[in-house]
Amino acid sequence: MNTAWETTVEDVDTVLRAHNLDLDADEIHDQLDKDDVEDAALFGDTTEQQTNYAYQEIEHQLIVSLGHLPEGTETKFP
């Protein structure tokens, strides 16, 4: 695992708030595949791009892996 990106509870909280989800960010953080979030983030060349890609992956996991958002949910981080 590369340490260039670290997914924080604050990252998770940002995504949860963007979707108006009242869930425990610490609990969701523990459930995420943080390696996948890191891999997504590292596709970006700038910090802004990395953050956006990471948030997109968190959204993806909230839909597919964790089931907290319905399929077809529009991304808040295009």
PyMOL commands that place a pseudoatom at each C-alpha (Angstrom):
pseudoatom trace, name=CA, resn=MET, resi=1, chain=A, elem=C, hetatm=0, pos=[0.000, 0.000, 0.000]
pseudoatom trace, name=CA, resn=ASN, resi=2, chain=A, elem=C, hetatm=0, pos=[1.266, 3.425, -0.966]
pseudoatom trace, name=CA, resn=THR, resi=3, chain=A, elem=C, hetatm=0, pos=[1.051, 6.088, 1.743]
pseudoatom trace, name=CA, resn=ALA, resi=4, chain=A, elem=C, hetatm=0, pos=[0.551, 9.041, -0.618]
pseudoatom trace, name=CA, resn=TRP, resi=5, chain=A, elem=C, hetatm=0, pos=[-3.163, 9.191, 0.243]
pseudoatom trace, name=CA, resn=GLU, resi=6, chain=A, elem=C, hetatm=0, pos=[-4.786, 8.479, 3.570]
pseudoatom trace, name=CA, resn=THR, resi=7, chain=A, elem=C, hetatm=0, pos=[-8.556, 8.264, 3.826]
pseudoatom trace, name=CA, resn=THR, resi=8, chain=A, elem=C, hetatm=0, pos=[-9.712, 10.077, 6.948]
pseudoatom trace, name=CA, resn=VAL, resi=9, chain=A, elem=C, hetatm=0, pos=[-12.932, 10.089, 8.912]
pseudoatom trace, name=CA, resn=GLU, resi=10, chain=A, elem=C, hetatm=0, pos=[-13.319, 13.688, 7.730]
pseudoatom trace, name=CA, resn=ASP, resi=11, chain=A, elem=C, hetatm=0, pos=[-13.278, 12.472, 4.109]
pseudoatom trace, name=CA, resn=VAL, resi=12, chain=A, elem=C, hetatm=0, pos=[-16.043, 10.019, 4.897]
pseudoatom trace, name=CA, resn=ASP, resi=13, chain=A, elem=C, hetatm=0, pos=[-18.011, 12.671, 6.768]
pseudoatom trace, name=CA, resn=THR, resi=14, chain=A, elem=C, hetatm=0, pos=[-17.783, 15.014, 3.775]
pseudoatom trace, name=CA, resn=VAL, resi=15, chain=A, elem=C, hetatm=0, pos=[-19.270, 12.379, 1.473]
pseudoatom trace, name=CA, resn=LEU, resi=16, chain=A, elem=C, hetatm=0, pos=[-21.968, 11.424, 3.982]
pseudoatom trace, name=CA, resn=ARG, resi=17, chain=A, elem=C, hetatm=0, pos=[-22.993, 15.066, 4.441]
pseudoatom trace, name=CA, resn=ALA, resi=18, chain=A, elem=C, hetatm=0, pos=[-23.061, 15.627, 0.671]
pseudoatom trace, name=CA, resn=HIS, resi=19, chain=A, elem=C, hetatm=0, pos=[-25.657, 12.847, 0.460]
pseudoatom trace, name=CA, resn=ASN, resi=20, chain=A, elem=C, hetatm=0, pos=[-27.524, 13.891, 3.616]
pseudoatom trace, name=CA, resn=LEU, resi=21, chain=A, elem=C, hetatm=0, pos=[-26.771, 10.533, 5.230]
pseudoatom trace, name=CA, resn=ASP, resi=22, chain=A, elem=C, hetatm=0, pos=[-26.991, 10.478, 9.008]
pseudoatom trace, name=CA, resn=LEU, resi=23, chain=A, elem=C, hetatm=0, pos=[-24.497, 7.667, 9.566]
pseudoatom trace, name=CA, resn=ASP, resi=24, chain=A, elem=C, hetatm=0, pos=[-21.509, 7.305, 11.867]
pseudoatom trace, name=CA, resn=ALA, resi=25, chain=A, elem=C, hetatm=0, pos=[-18.479, 8.397, 9.815]
pseudoatom trace, name=CA, resn=ASP, resi=26, chain=A, elem=C, hetatm=0, pos=[-16.116, 6.464, 12.111]
pseudoatom trace, name=CA, resn=GLU, resi=27, chain=A, elem=C, hetatm=0, pos=[-18.062, 3.250, 11.548]
pseudoatom trace, name=CA, resn=ILE, resi=28, chain=A, elem=C, hetatm=0, pos=[-18.226, 3.766, 7.781]
pseudoatom trace, name=CA, resn=HIS, resi=29, chain=A, elem=C, hetatm=0, pos=[-14.501, 4.591, 7.717]
pseudoatom trace, name=CA, resn=ASP, resi=30, chain=A, elem=C, hetatm=0, pos=[-13.806, 1.238, 9.368]
pseudoatom trace, name=CA, resn=GLN, resi=31, chain=A, elem=C, hetatm=0, pos=[-15.942, -0.563, 6.752]
pseudoatom trace, name=CA, resn=LEU, resi=32, chain=A, elem=C, hetatm=0, pos=[-14.373, 1.001, 3.659]
pseudoatom trace, name=CA, resn=ASP, resi=33, chain=A, elem=C, hetatm=0, pos=[-11.814, -0.720, 1.496]
pseudoatom trace, name=CA, resn=LYS, resi=34, chain=A, elem=C, hetatm=0, pos=[-9.303, 2.064, 1.994]
pseudoatom trace, name=CA, resn=ASP, resi=35, chain=A, elem=C, hetatm=0, pos=[-6.830, 0.506, -0.453]
pseudoatom trace, name=CA, resn=ASP, resi=36, chain=A, elem=C, hetatm=0, pos=[-9.419, 0.978, -3.223]
pseudoatom trace, name=CA, resn=VAL, resi=37, chain=A, elem=C, hetatm=0, pos=[-10.014, 4.573, -2.141]
pseudoatom trace, name=CA, resn=GLU, resi=38, chain=A, elem=C, hetatm=0, pos=[-6.272, 5.214, -2.186]
pseudoatom trace, name=CA, resn=ASP, resi=39, chain=A, elem=C, hetatm=0, pos=[-5.893, 3.617, -5.614]
pseudoatom trace, name=CA, resn=ALA, resi=40, chain=A, elem=C, hetatm=0, pos=[-8.679, 5.838, -6.961]
pseudoatom trace, name=CA, resn=ALA, resi=41, chain=A, elem=C, hetatm=0, pos=[-7.172, 8.954, -5.417]
pseudoatom trace, name=CA, resn=LEU, resi=42, chain=A, elem=C, hetatm=0, pos=[-3.790, 8.311, -6.958]
pseudoatom trace, name=CA, resn=PHE, resi=43, chain=A, elem=C, hetatm=0, pos=[-5.244, 8.606, -10.464]
pseudoatom trace, name=CA, resn=GLY, resi=44, chain=A, elem=C, hetatm=0, pos=[-5.324, 12.351, -9.852]
pseudoatom trace, name=CA, resn=ASP, resi=45, chain=A, elem=C, hetatm=0, pos=[-2.385, 14.603, -10.578]
pseudoatom trace, name=CA, resn=THR, resi=46, chain=A, elem=C, hetatm=0, pos=[-3.375, 17.395, -8.205]
pseudoatom trace, name=CA, resn=THR, resi=47, chain=A, elem=C, hetatm=0, pos=[-4.595, 17.318, -4.630]
pseudoatom trace, name=CA, resn=GLU, resi=48, chain=A, elem=C, hetatm=0, pos=[-8.010, 18.510, -5.818]
pseudoatom trace, name=CA, resn=GLN, resi=49, chain=A, elem=C, hetatm=0, pos=[-8.250, 15.695, -8.370]
pseudoatom trace, name=CA, resn=GLN, resi=50, chain=A, elem=C, hetatm=0, pos=[-7.065, 13.122, -5.836]
pseudoatom trace, name=CA, resn=THR, resi=51, chain=A, elem=C, hetatm=0, pos=[-9.667, 14.251, -3.330]
pseudoatom trace, name=CA, resn=ASN, resi=52, chain=A, elem=C, hetatm=0, pos=[-12.414, 14.137, -5.945]
pseudoatom trace, name=CA, resn=TYR, resi=53, chain=A, elem=C, hetatm=0, pos=[-11.454, 10.637, -7.098]
pseudoatom trace, name=CA, resn=ALA, resi=54, chain=A, elem=C, hetatm=0, pos=[-11.284, 9.419, -3.510]
pseudoatom trace, name=CA, resn=TYR, resi=55, chain=A, elem=C, hetatm=0, pos=[-14.732, 10.846, -2.763]
pseudoatom trace, name=CA, resn=GLN, resi=56, chain=A, elem=C, hetatm=0, pos=[-16.106, 9.188, -5.897]
pseudoatom trace, name=CA, resn=GLU, resi=57, chain=A, elem=C, hetatm=0, pos=[-14.756, 5.841, -4.691]
pseudoatom trace, name=CA, resn=ILE, resi=58, chain=A, elem=C, hetatm=0, pos=[-16.247, 6.366, -1.236]
pseudoatom trace, name=CA, resn=GLU, resi=59, chain=A, elem=C, hetatm=0, pos=[-19.602, 7.061, -2.924]
pseudoatom trace, name=CA, resn=HIS, resi=60, chain=A, elem=C, hetatm=0, pos=[-19.178, 3.927, -5.029]
pseudoatom trace, name=CA, resn=GLN, resi=61, chain=A, elem=C, hetatm=0, pos=[-18.565, 1.827, -1.930]
pseudoatom trace, name=CA, resn=LEU, resi=62, chain=A, elem=C, hetatm=0, pos=[-21.546, 3.403, -0.165]
pseudoatom trace, name=CA, resn=ILE, resi=63, chain=A, elem=C, hetatm=0, pos=[-23.665, 2.195, -3.096]
pseudoatom trace, name=CA, resn=VAL, resi=64, chain=A, elem=C, hetatm=0, pos=[-22.165, -1.136, -4.107]
pseudoatom trace, name=CA, resn=SER, resi=65, chain=A, elem=C, hetatm=0, pos=[-20.349, -2.582, -1.110]
pseudoatom trace, name=CA, resn=LEU, resi=66, chain=A, elem=C, hetatm=0, pos=[-22.178, -1.091, 1.853]
pseudoatom trace, name=CA, resn=GLY, resi=67, chain=A, elem=C, hetatm=0, pos=[-25.648, -0.462, 0.417]
pseudoatom trace, name=CA, resn=HIS, resi=68, chain=A, elem=C, hetatm=0, pos=[-26.184, 2.910, 2.090]
pseudoatom trace, name=CA, resn=LEU, resi=69, chain=A, elem=C, hetatm=0, pos=[-27.064, 4.646, -1.195]
pseudoatom trace, name=CA, resn=PRO, resi=70, chain=A, elem=C, hetatm=0, pos=[-29.327, 3.290, -3.944]
pseudoatom trace, name=CA, resn=GLU, resi=71, chain=A, elem=C, hetatm=0, pos=[-28.003, 2.207, -7.335]
pseudoatom trace, name=CA, resn=GLY, resi=72, chain=A, elem=C, hetatm=0, pos=[-28.057, 5.082, -9.775]
pseudoatom trace, name=CA, resn=THR, resi=73, chain=A, elem=C, hetatm=0, pos=[-27.314, 7.710, -7.145]
pseudoatom trace, name=CA, resn=GLU, resi=74, chain=A, elem=C, hetatm=0, pos=[-25.898, 10.793, -8.807]
pseudoatom trace, name=CA, resn=THR, resi=75, chain=A, elem=C, hetatm=0, pos=[-22.369, 11.541, -7.744]
pseudoatom trace, name=CA, resn=LYS, resi=76, chain=A, elem=C, hetatm=0, pos=[-21.812, 14.696, -5.746]
pseudoatom trace, name=CA, resn=PHE, resi=77, chain=A, elem=C, hetatm=0, pos=[-18.171, 14.672, -6.806]
pseudoatom trace, name=CA, resn=PRO, resi=78, chain=A, elem=C, hetatm=0, pos=[-18.102, 14.620, -10.631]
for i in range(1, 78): cmd.bond("trace and resi %d" % i, "trace and resi %d" % (i + 1))
show_as sticks, trace
zoom trace
